Amino acid sequence: MFEAWQLAAMEDYGLMDTNTGLINRVARTLAQSPNDTIDTAEFRNACYKSGVDPDSFTPKDLAQLQRKLNEIT
């Protein structure tokens, strides 16, 4: 069984299918972009690459995505 810190690390790197894990997965994909700004097409492409439905993002999810991007870039 996994320890709590291991589960937290897996979620942080987007390896879990929790809401936070999925957002982190997209954030890590977007962080690889050479662009300073992300347009809608790039966001949707990152979601598809990450196996996440881009239409499922709420404004709260987008804010969390922005915070994660700021943290890792």
PDB file of N, H, CA, C and O in Angstrom:
ATOM      1  N   MET A   1       0.832  -1.178   0.000  1.00  0.00           N
ATOM      2  CA  MET A   1       0.000   0.000   0.000  1.00  0.00           C
ATOM      3  C   MET A   1       0.882   1.249   0.000  1.00  0.00           C
ATOM      4  O   MET A   1       2.016   1.230   0.480  1.00  0.00           O
ATOM      5  N   PHE A   2       0.346   2.308  -0.537  1.00  0.00           N
ATOM      6  H   PHE A   2      -0.575   2.323  -0.927  1.00  0.00           H
ATOM      7  CA  PHE A   2       1.099   3.562  -0.614  1.00  0.00           C
ATOM      8  C   PHE A   2       0.963   4.356   0.678  1.00  0.00           C
ATOM      9  O   PHE A   2      -0.068   4.323   1.350  1.00  0.00           O
ATOM     10  N   GLU A   3       2.017   5.058   0.999  1.00  0.00           N
ATOM     11  H   GLU A   3       2.854   5.085   0.453  1.00  0.00           H
ATOM     12  CA  GLU A   3       2.002   5.997   2.122  1.00  0.00           C
ATOM     13  C   GLU A   3       1.303   7.281   1.653  1.00  0.00           C
ATOM     14  O   GLU A   3       1.194   7.528   0.452  1.00  0.00           O
ATOM     15  N   ALA A   4       0.838   8.084   2.594  1.00  0.00           N
ATOM     16  H   ALA A   4       0.927   7.884   3.569  1.00  0.00           H
ATOM     17  CA  ALA A   4       0.139   9.327   2.252  1.00  0.00           C
ATOM     18  C   ALA A   4       1.015  10.261   1.429  1.00  0.00           C
ATOM     19  O   ALA A   4       0.532  10.884   0.484  1.00  0.00           O
ATOM     20  N   TRP A   5       2.298  10.370   1.772  1.00  0.00           N
ATOM     21  H   TRP A   5       2.691   9.864   2.540  1.00  0.00           H
ATOM     22  CA  TRP A   5       3.185  11.265   1.026  1.00  0.00           C
ATOM     23  C   TRP A   5       3.396  10.767  -0.404  1.00  0.00           C
ATOM     24  O   TRP A   5       3.587  11.574  -1.313  1.00  0.00           O
ATOM     25  N   GLN A   6       3.365   9.457  -0.612  1.00  0.00           N
ATOM     26  H   GLN A   6       3.210   8.801   0.127  1.00  0.00           H
ATOM     27  CA  GLN A   6       3.516   8.911  -1.957  1.00  0.00           C
ATOM     28  C   GLN A   6       2.279   9.227  -2.806  1.00  0.00           C
ATOM     29  O   GLN A   6       2.400   9.571  -3.982  1.00  0.00           O
ATOM     30  N   LEU A   7       1.113   9.111  -2.215  1.00  0.00           N
ATOM     31  H   LEU A   7       1.015   8.831  -1.260  1.00  0.00           H
ATOM     32  CA  LEU A   7      -0.113   9.452  -2.925  1.00  0.00           C
ATOM     33  C   LEU A   7      -0.140  10.936  -3.284  1.00  0.00           C
ATOM     34  O   LEU A   7      -0.558  11.303  -4.382  1.00  0.00           O
ATOM     35  N   ALA A   8       0.303  11.782  -2.369  1.00  0.00           N
ATOM     36  H   ALA A   8       0.643  11.484  -1.477  1.00  0.00           H
ATOM     37  CA  ALA A   8       0.355  13.223  -2.633  1.00  0.00           C
ATOM     38  C   ALA A   8       1.321  13.530  -3.775  1.00  0.00           C
ATOM     39  O   ALA A   8       1.027  14.370  -4.625  1.00  0.00           O
ATOM     40  N   ALA A   9       2.462  12.862  -3.800  1.00  0.00           N
ATOM     41  H   ALA A   9       2.701  12.180  -3.109  1.00  0.00           H
ATOM     42  CA  ALA A   9       3.436  13.074  -4.876  1.00  0.00           C
ATOM     43  C   ALA A   9       2.873  12.605  -6.215  1.00  0.00           C
ATOM     44  O   ALA A   9       3.071  13.260  -7.239  1.00  0.00           O
ATOM     45  N   MET A  10       2.178  11.481  -6.207  1.00  0.00           N
ATOM     46  H   MET A  10       2.018  10.950  -5.375  1.00  0.00           H
ATOM     47  CA  MET A  10       1.589  10.979  -7.452  1.00  0.00           C
ATOM     48  C   MET A  10       0.516  11.937  -7.970  1.00  0.00           C
ATOM     49  O   MET A  10       0.407  12.155  -9.176  1.00  0.00           O
ATOM     50  N   GLU A  11      -0.261  12.498  -7.076  1.00  0.00           N
ATOM     51  H   GLU A  11      -0.173  12.321  -6.096  1.00  0.00           H
ATOM     52  CA  GLU A  11      -1.275  13.465  -7.482  1.00  0.00           C
ATOM     53  C   GLU A  11      -0.628  14.740  -7.997  1.00  0.00           C
ATOM     54  O   GLU A  11      -1.092  15.326  -8.975  1.00  0.00           O
ATOM     55  N   ASP A  12       0.448  15.170  -7.339  1.00  0.00           N
ATOM     56  H   ASP A  12       0.825  14.693  -6.545  1.00  0.00           H
ATOM     57  CA  ASP A  12       1.147  16.382  -7.752  1.00  0.00           C
ATOM     58  C   ASP A  12       1.687  16.259  -9.172  1.00  0.00           C
ATOM     59  O   ASP A  12       1.704  17.241  -9.916  1.00  0.00           O
ATOM     60  N   TYR A  13       2.122  15.082  -9.548  1.00  0.00           N
ATOM     61  H   TYR A  13       2.108  14.285  -8.944  1.00  0.00           H
ATOM     62  CA  TYR A  13       2.658  14.874 -10.887  1.00  0.00           C
ATOM     63  C   TYR A  13       1.609  14.410 -11.885  1.00  0.00           C
ATOM     64  O   TYR A  13       1.942  14.043 -13.011  1.00  0.00           O
ATOM     65  N   GLY A  14       0.338  14.423 -11.477  1.00  0.00           N
ATOM     66  H   GLY A  14       0.068  14.721 -10.561  1.00  0.00           H
ATOM     67  CA  GLY A  14      -0.744  14.104 -12.390  1.00  0.00           C
ATOM     68  C   GLY A  14      -0.910  12.627 -12.673  1.00  0.00           C
ATOM     69  O   GLY A  14      -1.463  12.251 -13.706  1.00  0.00           O
ATOM     70  N   LEU A  15      -0.443  11.790 -11.776  1.00  0.00           N
ATOM     71  H   LEU A  15       0.007  12.095 -10.936  1.00  0.00           H
ATOM     72  CA  LEU A  15      -0.544  10.352 -11.981  1.00  0.00           C
ATOM     73  C   LEU A  15      -1.822   9.759 -11.409  1.00  0.00           C
ATOM     74  O   LEU A  15      -2.074   8.563 -11.550  1.00  0.00           O
ATOM     75  N   MET A  16      -2.613  10.581 -10.773  1.00  0.00           N
ATOM     76  H   MET A  16      -2.408  11.553 -10.658  1.00  0.00           H
ATOM     77  CA  MET A  16      -3.876  10.131 -10.187  1.00  0.00           C
ATOM     78  C   MET A  16      -5.023  10.721 -11.008  1.00  0.00           C
ATOM     79  O   MET A  16      -4.882  11.795 -11.594  1.00  0.00           O
ATOM     80  N   ASP A  17      -6.146  10.025 -11.049  1.00  0.00           N
ATOM     81  H   ASP A  17      -6.261   9.153 -10.574  1.00  0.00           H
ATOM     82  CA  ASP A  17      -7.301  10.507 -11.795  1.00  0.00           C
ATOM     83  C   ASP A  17      -8.259  11.308 -10.922  1.00  0.00           C
ATOM     84  O   ASP A  17      -9.459  11.357 -11.191  1.00  0.00           O
ATOM     85  N   THR A  18      -7.728  11.931  -9.881  1.00  0.00           N
ATOM     86  H   THR A  18      -6.753  11.890  -9.663  1.00  0.00           H
ATOM     87  CA  THR A  18      -8.540  12.847  -9.081  1.00  0.00           C
ATOM     88  C   THR A  18      -8.638  14.165  -9.844  1.00  0.00           C
ATOM     89  O   THR A  18      -7.890  14.382 -10.798  1.00  0.00           O
ATOM     90  N   ASN A  19      -9.533  15.029  -9.444  1.00  0.00           N
ATOM     91  H   ASN A  19     -10.140  14.852  -8.670  1.00  0.00           H
ATOM     92  CA  ASN A  19      -9.672  16.324 -10.103  1.00  0.00           C
ATOM     93  C   ASN A  19      -8.343  17.087 -10.070  1.00  0.00           C
ATOM     94  O   ASN A  19      -7.904  17.616 -11.091  1.00  0.00           O
ATOM     95  N   THR A  20      -7.711  17.141  -8.908  1.00  0.00           N
ATOM     96  H   THR A  20      -8.068  16.711  -8.078  1.00  0.00           H
ATOM     97  CA  THR A  20      -6.428  17.832  -8.780  1.00  0.00           C
ATOM     98  C   THR A  20      -5.361  17.142  -9.613  1.00  0.00           C
ATOM     99  O   THR A  20      -4.540  17.813 -10.237  1.00  0.00           O
ATOM    100  N   GLY A  21      -5.356  15.832  -9.636  1.00  0.00           N
ATOM    101  H   GLY A  21      -6.023  15.286  -9.129  1.00  0.00           H
ATOM    102  CA  GLY A  21      -4.387  15.087 -10.427  1.00  0.00           C
ATOM    103  C   GLY A  21      -4.512  15.381 -11.915  1.00  0.00           C
ATOM    104  O   GLY A  21      -3.508  15.536 -12.610  1.00  0.00           O
ATOM    105  N   LEU A  22      -5.757  15.457 -12.405  1.00  0.00           N
ATOM    106  H   LEU A  22      -6.573  15.331 -11.840  1.00  0.00           H
ATOM    107  CA  LEU A  22      -5.979  15.753 -13.819  1.00  0.00           C
ATOM    108  C   LEU A  22      -5.538  17.176 -14.164  1.00  0.00           C
ATOM    109  O   LEU A  22      -4.937  17.407 -15.213  1.00  0.00           O
ATOM    110  N   ILE A  23      -5.836  18.114 -13.288  1.00  0.00           N
ATOM    111  H   ILE A  23      -6.324  17.926 -12.436  1.00  0.00           H
ATOM    112  CA  ILE A  23      -5.407  19.497 -13.504  1.00  0.00           C
ATOM    113  C   ILE A  23      -3.887  19.572 -13.516  1.00  0.00           C
ATOM    114  O   ILE A  23      -3.306  20.250 -14.363  1.00  0.00           O
ATOM    115  N   ASN A  24      -3.244  18.885 -12.592  1.00  0.00           N
ATOM    116  H   ASN A  24      -3.717  18.334 -11.904  1.00  0.00           H
ATOM    117  CA  ASN A  24      -1.781  18.878 -12.542  1.00  0.00           C
ATOM    118  C   ASN A  24      -1.189  18.231 -13.792  1.00  0.00           C
ATOM    119  O   ASN A  24      -0.148  18.667 -14.284  1.00  0.00           O
ATOM    120  N   ARG A  25      -1.842  17.203 -14.300  1.00  0.00           N
ATOM    121  H   ARG A  25      -2.687  16.849 -13.900  1.00  0.00           H
ATOM    122  CA  ARG A  25      -1.375  16.536 -15.517  1.00  0.00           C
ATOM    123  C   ARG A  25      -1.382  17.511 -16.693  1.00  0.00           C
ATOM    124  O   ARG A  25      -0.419  17.570 -17.458  1.00  0.00           O
ATOM    125  N   VAL A  26      -2.461  18.272 -16.835  1.00  0.00           N
ATOM    126  H   VAL A  26      -3.243  18.224 -16.213  1.00  0.00           H
ATOM    127  CA  VAL A  26      -2.551  19.263 -17.911  1.00  0.00           C
ATOM    128  C   VAL A  26      -1.520  20.368 -17.688  1.00  0.00           C
ATOM    129  O   VAL A  26      -0.880  20.815 -18.639  1.00  0.00           O
ATOM    130  N   ALA A  27      -1.353  20.807 -16.454  1.00  0.00           N
ATOM    131  H   ALA A  27      -1.873  20.444 -15.680  1.00  0.00           H
ATOM    132  CA  ALA A  27      -0.382  21.866 -16.138  1.00  0.00           C
ATOM    133  C   ALA A  27       1.026  21.441 -16.518  1.00  0.00           C
ATOM    134  O   ALA A  27       1.778  22.232 -17.086  1.00  0.00           O
ATOM    135  N   ARG A  28       1.385  20.219 -16.217  1.00  0.00           N
ATOM    136  H   ARG A  28       0.774  19.576 -15.755  1.00  0.00           H
ATOM    137  CA  ARG A  28       2.738  19.741 -16.547  1.00  0.00           C
ATOM    138  C   ARG A  28       2.927  19.628 -18.059  1.00  0.00           C
ATOM    139  O   ARG A  28       4.033  19.838 -18.559  1.00  0.00           O
ATOM    140  N   THR A  29       1.879  19.304 -18.780  1.00  0.00           N
ATOM    141  H   THR A  29       0.981  19.134 -18.374  1.00  0.00           H
ATOM    142  CA  THR A  29       1.968  19.284 -20.244  1.00  0.00           C
ATOM    143  C   THR A  29       2.126  20.702 -20.774  1.00  0.00           C
ATOM    144  O   THR A  29       2.951  20.945 -21.654  1.00  0.00           O
ATOM    145  N   LEU A  30       1.341  21.640 -20.248  1.00  0.00           N
ATOM    146  H   LEU A  30       0.670  21.442 -19.533  1.00  0.00           H
ATOM    147  CA  LEU A  30       1.431  23.033 -20.695  1.00  0.00           C
ATOM    148  C   LEU A  30       2.760  23.676 -20.313  1.00  0.00           C
ATOM    149  O   LEU A  30       3.244  24.561 -21.018  1.00  0.00           O
ATOM    150  N   ALA A  31       3.346  23.247 -19.219  1.00  0.00           N
ATOM    151  H   ALA A  31       2.952  22.528 -18.645  1.00  0.00           H
ATOM    152  CA  ALA A  31       4.622  23.812 -18.765  1.00  0.00           C
ATOM    153  C   ALA A  31       5.747  23.531 -19.762  1.00  0.00           C
ATOM    154  O   ALA A  31       6.763  24.226 -19.758  1.00  0.00           O
ATOM    155  N   GLN A  32       5.577  22.537 -20.600  1.00  0.00           N
ATOM    156  H   GLN A  32       4.751  21.972 -20.603  1.00  0.00           H
ATOM    157  CA  GLN A  32       6.587  22.209 -21.602  1.00  0.00           C
ATOM    158  C   GLN A  32       6.512  23.125 -22.818  1.00  0.00           C
ATOM    159  O   GLN A  32       7.392  23.088 -23.679  1.00  0.00           O
ATOM    160  N   SER A  33       5.475  23.940 -22.892  1.00  0.00           N
ATOM    161  H   SER A  33       4.760  23.970 -22.194  1.00  0.00           H
ATOM    162  CA  SER A  33       5.297  24.842 -24.027  1.00  0.00           C
ATOM    163  C   SER A  33       6.341  25.952 -24.008  1.00  0.00           C
ATOM    164  O   SER A  33       6.644  26.495 -22.945  1.00  0.00           O
ATOM    165  N   PRO A  34       6.891  26.296 -25.163  1.00  0.00           N
ATOM    166  CA  PRO A  34       7.837  27.399 -25.223  1.00  0.00           C
ATOM    167  C   PRO A  34       7.147  28.770 -25.208  1.00  0.00           C
ATOM    168  O   PRO A  34       7.815  29.799 -25.102  1.00  0.00           O
ATOM    169  N   ASN A  35       5.832  28.783 -25.313  1.00  0.00           N
ATOM    170  H   ASN A  35       5.290  27.947 -25.400  1.00  0.00           H
ATOM    171  CA  ASN A  35       5.079  30.041 -25.376  1.00  0.00           C
ATOM    172  C   ASN A  35       4.873  30.648 -23.995  1.00  0.00           C
ATOM    173  O   ASN A  35       4.720  29.938 -23.001  1.00  0.00           O
ATOM    174  N   ASP A  36       4.872  31.973 -23.956  1.00  0.00           N
ATOM    175  H   ASP A  36       4.996  32.550 -24.763  1.00  0.00           H
ATOM    176  CA  ASP A  36       4.607  32.677 -22.702  1.00  0.00           C
ATOM    177  C   ASP A  36       3.119  32.721 -22.382  1.00  0.00           C
ATOM    178  O   ASP A  36       2.723  32.750 -21.216  1.00  0.00           O
ATOM    179  N   THR A  37       2.314  32.726 -23.413  1.00  0.00           N
ATOM    180  H   THR A  37       2.636  32.703 -24.360  1.00  0.00           H
ATOM    181  CA  THR A  37       0.863  32.724 -23.223  1.00  0.00           C
ATOM    182  C   THR A  37       0.290  31.492 -23.901  1.00  0.00           C
ATOM    183  O   THR A  37       0.802  31.030 -24.921  1.00  0.00           O
ATOM    184  N   ILE A  38      -0.765  30.977 -23.327  1.00  0.00           N
ATOM    185  H   ILE A  38      -1.181  31.353 -22.499  1.00  0.00           H
ATOM    186  CA  ILE A  38      -1.399  29.763 -23.832  1.00  0.00           C
ATOM    187  C   ILE A  38      -2.739  30.149 -24.445  1.00  0.00           C
ATOM    188  O   ILE A  38      -3.583  30.754 -23.784  1.00  0.00           O
ATOM    189  N   ASP A  39      -2.926  29.796 -25.711  1.00  0.00           N
ATOM    190  H   ASP A  39      -2.240  29.305 -26.248  1.00  0.00           H
ATOM    191  CA  ASP A  39      -4.220  30.081 -26.333  1.00  0.00           C
ATOM    192  C   ASP A  39      -5.150  28.881 -26.170  1.00  0.00           C
ATOM    193  O   ASP A  39      -4.750  27.833 -25.661  1.00  0.00           O
ATOM    194  N   THR A  40      -6.370  29.047 -26.601  1.00  0.00           N
ATOM    195  H   THR A  40      -6.695  29.898 -27.014  1.00  0.00           H
ATOM    196  CA  THR A  40      -7.381  28.001 -26.426  1.00  0.00           C
ATOM    197  C   THR A  40      -6.982  26.714 -27.133  1.00  0.00           C
ATOM    198  O   THR A  40      -7.152  25.626 -26.583  1.00  0.00           O
ATOM    199  N   ALA A  41      -6.459  26.825 -28.334  1.00  0.00           N
ATOM    200  H   ALA A  41      -6.321  27.709 -28.781  1.00  0.00           H
ATOM    201  CA  ALA A  41      -6.080  25.631 -29.092  1.00  0.00           C
ATOM    202  C   ALA A  41      -4.979  24.859 -28.372  1.00  0.00           C
ATOM    203  O   ALA A  41      -5.021  23.630 -28.313  1.00  0.00           O
ATOM    204  N   GLU A  42      -4.003  25.565 -27.828  1.00  0.00           N
ATOM    205  H   GLU A  42      -3.969  26.564 -27.876  1.00  0.00           H
ATOM    206  CA  GLU A  42      -2.917  24.896 -27.110  1.00  0.00           C
ATOM    207  C   GLU A  42      -3.436  24.252 -25.821  1.00  0.00           C
ATOM    208  O   GLU A  42      -3.020  23.150 -25.465  1.00  0.00           O
ATOM    209  N   PHE A  43      -4.335  24.935 -25.132  1.00  0.00           N
ATOM    210  H   PHE A  43      -4.673  25.830 -25.421  1.00  0.00           H
ATOM    211  CA  PHE A  43      -4.947  24.377 -23.927  1.00  0.00           C
ATOM    212  C   PHE A  43      -5.694  23.091 -24.256  1.00  0.00           C
ATOM    213  O   PHE A  43      -5.525  22.076 -23.580  1.00  0.00           O
ATOM    214  N   ARG A  44      -6.525  23.140 -25.301  1.00  0.00           N
ATOM    215  H   ARG A  44      -6.662  23.965 -25.849  1.00  0.00           H
ATOM    216  CA  ARG A  44      -7.304  21.958 -25.679  1.00  0.00           C
ATOM    217  C   ARG A  44      -6.386  20.815 -26.104  1.00  0.00           C
ATOM    218  O   ARG A  44      -6.636  19.658 -25.765  1.00  0.00           O
ATOM    219  N   ASN A  45      -5.337  21.130 -26.838  1.00  0.00           N
ATOM    220  H   ASN A  45      -5.134  22.070 -27.114  1.00  0.00           H
ATOM    221  CA  ASN A  45      -4.388  20.110 -27.277  1.00  0.00           C
ATOM    222  C   ASN A  45      -3.700  19.461 -26.073  1.00  0.00           C
ATOM    223  O   ASN A  45      -3.533  18.242 -26.035  1.00  0.00           O
ATOM    224  N   ALA A  46      -3.304  20.269 -25.098  1.00  0.00           N
ATOM    225  H   ALA A  46      -3.440  21.259 -25.129  1.00  0.00           H
ATOM    226  CA  ALA A  46      -2.669  19.732 -23.884  1.00  0.00           C
ATOM    227  C   ALA A  46      -3.634  18.831 -23.128  1.00  0.00           C
ATOM    228  O   ALA A  46      -3.229  17.801 -22.589  1.00  0.00           O
ATOM    229  N   CYS A  47      -4.897  19.209 -23.086  1.00  0.00           N
ATOM    230  H   CYS A  47      -5.225  20.046 -23.524  1.00  0.00           H
ATOM    231  CA  CYS A  47      -5.906  18.375 -22.429  1.00  0.00           C
ATOM    232  C   CYS A  47      -6.025  17.030 -23.134  1.00  0.00           C
ATOM    233  O   CYS A  47      -6.027  15.981 -22.491  1.00  0.00           O
ATOM    234  N   TYR A  48      -6.124  17.068 -24.459  1.00  0.00           N
ATOM    235  H   TYR A  48      -6.123  17.920 -24.981  1.00  0.00           H
ATOM    236  CA  TYR A  48      -6.264  15.816 -25.212  1.00  0.00           C
ATOM    237  C   TYR A  48      -5.037  14.927 -25.029  1.00  0.00           C
ATOM    238  O   TYR A  48      -5.168  13.713 -24.874  1.00  0.00           O
ATOM    239  N   LYS A  49      -3.848  15.526 -25.045  1.00  0.00           N
ATOM    240  H   LYS A  49      -3.742  16.512 -25.170  1.00  0.00           H
ATOM    241  CA  LYS A  49      -2.618  14.751 -24.825  1.00  0.00           C
ATOM    242  C   LYS A  49      -2.601  14.121 -23.441  1.00  0.00           C
ATOM    243  O   LYS A  49      -2.037  13.045 -23.244  1.00  0.00           O
ATOM    244  N   SER A  50      -3.223  14.799 -22.484  1.00  0.00           N
ATOM    245  H   SER A  50      -3.681  15.673 -22.644  1.00  0.00           H
ATOM    246  CA  SER A  50      -3.235  14.340 -21.103  1.00  0.00           C
ATOM    247  C   SER A  50      -4.400  13.412 -20.789  1.00  0.00           C
ATOM    248  O   SER A  50      -4.497  12.878 -19.684  1.00  0.00           O
ATOM    249  N   GLY A  51      -5.282  13.222 -21.763  1.00  0.00           N
ATOM    250  H   GLY A  51      -5.203  13.656 -22.661  1.00  0.00           H
ATOM    251  CA  GLY A  51      -6.436  12.369 -21.534  1.00  0.00           C
ATOM    252  C   GLY A  51      -7.502  13.018 -20.680  1.00  0.00           C
ATOM    253  O   GLY A  51      -8.209  12.341 -19.934  1.00  0.00           O
ATOM    254  N   VAL A  52      -7.619  14.344 -20.789  1.00  0.00           N
ATOM    255  H   VAL A  52      -7.045  14.894 -21.395  1.00  0.00           H
ATOM    256  CA  VAL A  52      -8.576  15.108 -19.991  1.00  0.00           C
ATOM    257  C   VAL A  52      -9.522  15.842 -20.932  1.00  0.00           C
ATOM    258  O   VAL A  52      -9.089  16.399 -21.940  1.00  0.00           O
ATOM    259  N   ASP A  53     -10.799  15.844 -20.611  1.00  0.00           N
ATOM    260  H   ASP A  53     -11.151  15.392 -19.792  1.00  0.00           H
ATOM    261  CA  ASP A  53     -11.787  16.558 -21.417  1.00  0.00           C
ATOM    262  C   ASP A  53     -11.667  18.053 -21.138  1.00  0.00           C
ATOM    263  O   ASP A  53     -11.920  18.487 -20.014  1.00  0.00           O
ATOM    264  N   PRO A  54     -11.286  18.849 -22.137  1.00  0.00           N
ATOM    265  CA  PRO A  54     -11.122  20.287 -21.893  1.00  0.00           C
ATOM    266  C   PRO A  54     -12.439  20.982 -21.540  1.00  0.00           C
ATOM    267  O   PRO A  54     -12.435  22.016 -20.872  1.00  0.00           O
ATOM    268  N   ASP A  55     -13.552  20.423 -21.982  1.00  0.00           N
ATOM    269  H   ASP A  55     -13.556  19.583 -22.524  1.00  0.00           H
ATOM    270  CA  ASP A  55     -14.851  21.035 -21.686  1.00  0.00           C
ATOM    271  C   ASP A  55     -15.304  20.790 -20.251  1.00  0.00           C
ATOM    272  O   ASP A  55     -16.297  21.365 -19.806  1.00  0.00           O
ATOM    273  N   SER A  56     -14.579  19.940 -19.529  1.00  0.00           N
ATOM    274  H   SER A  56     -13.773  19.473 -19.891  1.00  0.00           H
ATOM    275  CA  SER A  56     -14.960  19.652 -18.147  1.00  0.00           C
ATOM    276  C   SER A  56     -14.383  20.673 -17.167  1.00  0.00           C
ATOM    277  O   SER A  56     -14.726  20.646 -15.985  1.00  0.00           O
ATOM    278  N   PHE A  57     -13.517  21.569 -17.631  1.00  0.00           N
ATOM    279  H   PHE A  57     -13.238  21.592 -18.592  1.00  0.00           H
ATOM    280  CA  PHE A  57     -12.890  22.560 -16.752  1.00  0.00           C
ATOM    281  C   PHE A  57     -13.889  23.639 -16.357  1.00  0.00           C
ATOM    282  O   PHE A  57     -14.558  24.234 -17.202  1.00  0.00           O
ATOM    283  N   THR A  58     -13.970  23.871 -15.072  1.00  0.00           N
ATOM    284  H   THR A  58     -13.427  23.387 -14.386  1.00  0.00           H
ATOM    285  CA  THR A  58     -14.791  24.961 -14.538  1.00  0.00           C
ATOM    286  C   THR A  58     -13.883  26.171 -14.316  1.00  0.00           C
ATOM    287  O   THR A  58     -12.662  26.031 -14.387  1.00  0.00           O
ATOM    288  N   PRO A  59     -14.439  27.353 -14.050  1.00  0.00           N
ATOM    289  CA  PRO A  59     -13.584  28.499 -13.723  1.00  0.00           C
ATOM    290  C   PRO A  59     -12.668  28.221 -12.529  1.00  0.00           C
ATOM    291  O   PRO A  59     -11.527  28.681 -12.500  1.00  0.00           O
ATOM    292  N   LYS A  60     -13.165  27.474 -11.551  1.00  0.00           N
ATOM    293  H   LYS A  60     -14.093  27.101 -11.574  1.00  0.00           H
ATOM    294  CA  LYS A  60     -12.341  27.117 -10.390  1.00  0.00           C
ATOM    295  C   LYS A  60     -11.168  26.225 -10.819  1.00  0.00           C
ATOM    296  O   LYS A  60     -10.046  26.393 -10.342  1.00  0.00           O
ATOM    297  N   ASP A  61     -11.437  25.282 -11.719  1.00  0.00           N
ATOM    298  H   ASP A  61     -12.349  25.145 -12.107  1.00  0.00           H
ATOM    299  CA  ASP A  61     -10.375  24.398 -12.226  1.00  0.00           C
ATOM    300  C   ASP A  61      -9.329  25.203 -12.993  1.00  0.00           C
ATOM    301  O   ASP A  61      -8.131  24.951 -12.861  1.00  0.00           O
ATOM    302  N   LEU A  62      -9.776  26.165 -13.790  1.00  0.00           N
ATOM    303  H   LEU A  62     -10.749  26.370 -13.897  1.00  0.00           H
ATOM    304  CA  LEU A  62      -8.839  27.000 -14.553  1.00  0.00           C
ATOM    305  C   LEU A  62      -7.967  27.833 -13.621  1.00  0.00           C
ATOM    306  O   LEU A  62      -6.783  28.035 -13.890  1.00  0.00           O
ATOM    307  N   ALA A  63      -8.548  28.313 -12.532  1.00  0.00           N
ATOM    308  H   ALA A  63      -9.509  28.149 -12.314  1.00  0.00           H
ATOM    309  CA  ALA A  63      -7.760  29.066 -11.550  1.00  0.00           C
ATOM    310  C   ALA A  63      -6.723  28.159 -10.894  1.00  0.00           C
ATOM    311  O   ALA A  63      -5.585  28.572 -10.670  1.00  0.00           O
ATOM    312  N   GLN A  64      -7.115  26.931 -10.588  1.00  0.00           N
ATOM    313  H   GLN A  64      -8.040  26.596 -10.770  1.00  0.00           H
ATOM    314  CA  GLN A  64      -6.176  25.972  -9.997  1.00  0.00           C
ATOM    315  C   GLN A  64      -5.082  25.620 -10.998  1.00  0.00           C
ATOM    316  O   GLN A  64      -3.922  25.459 -10.619  1.00  0.00           O
ATOM    317  N   LEU A  65      -5.439  25.502 -12.264  1.00  0.00           N
ATOM    318  H   LEU A  65      -6.381  25.633 -12.573  1.00  0.00           H
ATOM    319  CA  LEU A  65      -4.459  25.238 -13.317  1.00  0.00           C
ATOM    320  C   LEU A  65      -3.451  26.379 -13.404  1.00  0.00           C
ATOM    321  O   LEU A  65      -2.249  26.142 -13.519  1.00  0.00           O
ATOM    322  N   GLN A  66      -3.932  27.597 -13.349  1.00  0.00           N
ATOM    323  H   GLN A  66      -4.909  27.790 -13.255  1.00  0.00           H
ATOM    324  CA  GLN A  66      -3.041  28.765 -13.395  1.00  0.00           C
ATOM    325  C   GLN A  66      -2.081  28.777 -12.205  1.00  0.00           C
ATOM    326  O   GLN A  66      -0.892  29.055 -12.365  1.00  0.00           O
ATOM    327  N   ARG A  67      -2.596  28.479 -11.023  1.00  0.00           N
ATOM    328  H   ARG A  67      -3.562  28.253 -10.893  1.00  0.00           H
ATOM    329  CA  ARG A  67      -1.733  28.424  -9.825  1.00  0.00           C
ATOM    330  C   ARG A  67      -0.650  27.356  -9.981  1.00  0.00           C
ATOM    331  O   ARG A  67       0.508  27.582  -9.632  1.00  0.00           O
ATOM    332  N   LYS A  68      -1.036  26.198 -10.506  1.00  0.00           N
ATOM    333  H   LYS A  68      -1.977  26.015 -10.790  1.00  0.00           H
ATOM    334  CA  LYS A  68      -0.060  25.117 -10.686  1.00  0.00           C
ATOM    335  C   LYS A  68       0.980  25.509 -11.724  1.00  0.00           C
ATOM    336  O   LYS A  68       2.168  25.246 -11.537  1.00  0.00           O
ATOM    337  N   LEU A  69       0.556  26.129 -12.806  1.00  0.00           N
ATOM    338  H   LEU A  69      -0.409  26.342 -12.958  1.00  0.00           H
ATOM    339  CA  LEU A  69       1.513  26.590 -13.823  1.00  0.00           C
ATOM    340  C   LEU A  69       2.482  27.608 -13.243  1.00  0.00           C
ATOM    341  O   LEU A  69       3.679  27.558 -13.526  1.00  0.00           O
ATOM    342  N   ASN A  70       1.977  28.525 -12.440  1.00  0.00           N
ATOM    343  H   ASN A  70       1.004  28.566 -12.211  1.00  0.00           H
ATOM    344  CA  ASN A  70       2.847  29.515 -11.804  1.00  0.00           C
ATOM    345  C   ASN A  70       3.849  28.850 -10.866  1.00  0.00           C
ATOM    346  O   ASN A  70       4.985  29.306 -10.732  1.00  0.00           O
ATOM    347  N   GLU A  71       3.424  27.785 -10.228  1.00  0.00           N
ATOM    348  H   GLU A  71       2.502  27.414 -10.337  1.00  0.00           H
ATOM    349  CA  GLU A  71       4.283  27.070  -9.280  1.00  0.00           C
ATOM    350  C   GLU A  71       5.412  26.315  -9.982  1.00  0.00           C
ATOM    351  O   GLU A  71       6.541  26.295  -9.491  1.00  0.00           O
ATOM    352  N   ILE A  72       5.115  25.693 -11.131  1.00  0.00           N
ATOM    353  H   ILE A  72       4.198  25.710 -11.529  1.00  0.00           H
ATOM    354  CA  ILE A  72       6.103  24.834 -11.772  1.00  0.00           C
ATOM    355  C   ILE A  72       6.900  25.508 -12.874  1.00  0.00           C
ATOM    356  O   ILE A  72       7.864  24.931 -13.378  1.00  0.00           O
ATOM    357  N   THR A  73       6.515  26.719 -13.258  1.00  0.00           N
ATOM    358  H   THR A  73       5.732  27.187 -12.849  1.00  0.00           H
ATOM    359  CA  THR A  73       7.293  27.398 -14.312  1.00  0.00           C
ATOM    360  C   THR A  73       8.068  28.562 -13.751  1.00  0.00           C
ATOM    361  O   THR A  73       8.775  29.247 -14.491  1.00  0.00           O
TER     362      THR A  73
END
